[in-house]
Amino acid sequence: MDNIDHELWILVHGNDCRALAAAEDTPGFILEYLAEDEDWVVRARLAENPNTPPAVLQKLAEDEGPGMRQGVASNPNTPIPTLETLAEDEDPGVRQGVARNPNTPIPTLEKLAEDEPRDVQWAVDVDWYVRGEVARNPNTPAPTLRKLAEDGDPRVRWEVAENPNTPVPTLEKLVGDEEYEVRSGVARNPNTPIPTLEKLAEDEDYEVRLGVAANPNSPIPMLETLAEDEDDDVQAAAENALEERHDG
């Protein structure tokens, strides 16, 4: 070990390596050094640190532990080629991380929108996770969101309903969804047109009306009506919204 390496070893190991790996102000050369650490927790925190150098993340993406690869997949500093590789990972959690990443290319998001479980053991519980993250990603293109709005899992449709990039015609279609969570998502979406909000303000489910009361674009007359709603939570939300408008 030469003098430079020896001094670096003393600097790093004189501190909490796990804390150094997680800290966003840790210098890049120390993060690179920590990538060789035998402690998997150190490497896992490196994988999640948004300041970890891309070259280190590329290396960590080859780790055998799926948790490590999940961290890399979600990291905004991960290089696009690495994200494209991880989009093919056998672990659904890793693919979910790629779908969540704001830097994932649109073609990769479009591919993940059709993601299917590759492990029967996980199929029942997690087959919707990846598509749900694509539906939530604000960079997902409108055509893909339109397709996901017809997904068989209501949790995916709910993510589409809340996505600020979802086209108005798709939002209007989701107003008729049988699941109240989906309609509630439309009610909260800032892009939902006022005529659609008026319809949702009369929804039989209080959580949908609560969503309308929370929508920043709901007109004052609508909020005044909701302030007299039969549900206490809806009343309170509408009253708070009216007070904020008054104070603003």
Secondary structure, 3 states (H helix, E strand, C coil): CCHHHHHHHHHHHCCCHHHHHHCCCCCHHHHHHHCCCCCHHHHHHHHHCCCCCHHHHHHHCCCCCHHHHHHHHHCCCCCHHHHHHHCCCCCHHHHHHHHHCCCCCHHHHHHHCCCCCCCHHHHHHHCCHHHHHHHHCCCCCHHHHHHHCCCCCHHHHHHHHHCCCCCHHHHHHHCCCCCHHHHHHHHHCCCCCHHHHHHHCCCCCHHHHHHHHHCCCCCHHHHHHHCCCCCHHHHHHHHHHHHHHHHC
